[in-house]
Amino acid sequence: MLTSGLTSRHSRSLWLRPFRFLSGAALVALVSLVAACGGGGGSSGSSSSSSSSGSSGGGSSAVSSPTQQPTAATAANTVGVVVNRGLTGTLPNIPTVSVTICVAGTSTCETVDNVQVDTASFGLRLLASALPNLLNSLTPATANGGTLAECTAFADGYTWGTVRPADVKIGGETASSIPIQVIGDLASNTVPSACAGFGNAQNTVQDLGANGILGIGVAPYDNIGTYYSCPGNANCVTATVTQTQLVANPVPKIGTDGNGVILEMAPVSDSGAPSATGTLVFGIGTQSNNAMTASQSFNTDSWGRLSSTFNGRTLQTFLDSGSNAIFFVDSALPQCGGNLGTFYCPTSTQSFSAALVSNNGATTGTATFNVANGNALLSSGANYAANNLAGQFGSSADLDLGLSFFYGRYVYYGMDMTASGGKAPYVAF
């Protein structure tokens, strides 16, 4: 039973960095991980309502949950997705896949399970501890005469580690010789002060809640993280790197099926479930199993954001499987408090709708979702999948449609192809 330590995982690429960096690419896509029970935006100490006995909030009566079933994960352009208790047993709604890493151009490989699927970050990041047999065979990249390393900021911490080229195999697809980040392979005393300023290191399974992060959002490269040159694996200083040295999103690198992905999660009971399954499909309109069937499609900015009108306000909005709930600020919804922190606990399930607007203003649509009582969903300790889990965290200017929104839906991510004269990035469902 989860009597303590249950946490909320907030978007691994959430737009929380603007308060530190105020221009350009620095406004986006930070991997973020927040503990709901001991600090950060989900702490019980910040809860404005300590029980589920308060008002129900400002939503309408619950609506029927979506019921799309995922494609069978049998074709080469698919891989199965699993949500369960995971490696730590403290994080609900964490979708994971297996990824195989190889020394570039060889058959020297290692498979890593329990890698979180994050549709709002860009690039593969794996813990060094998840590569016990391969790590020493992966040669670190270099820049300005030193080992190339990256700091990726989280809402409550950071990942720090080297950048290394590798072949990345997911299902039957391969992205050849792309830069990935290896987390935690440099000594703690090498962390630059600017990186340490983001909080606690997220360099272990216990901190991260998974063996790594598979960032498959719309951007082809991670140009948000800060890159460093570390001569002799020490004395790290910021480095300017070329695009080919940036940690790369594997999706655009896989060839025929590289124009996008579809994350298809099976529906789960409205009362929650111990586990859930799904399928990650590579390509959109490239195979018989990945036709575009979405009823709503929206152009986004370079990092997958659009806007919405929600609760009478205009919000920055994103569909993010790296967040384990739907996150928004609503003072009328009571928070669970205690072990469940700032998850919402309305007395009855409520329905909410956001009016979505594409980044170019040309398309409008609606995202509708339910918010149920987090205590009823999670307090037994048996459920790790919940389709109507929501909470308060992050900026009041954001609507984060996390994994709760994905169950029973096909959610499409079209890669940003504008650099080569192709399509603008988009999301669809």
Summary of the structure (lengths in Angstrom):
residues: 429
radius of gyration: 20.1
end to end distance: 34.9
largest distance: 61.3
contacts: 1653
relative contact order: 0.22
helix: 12%
strand: 35%
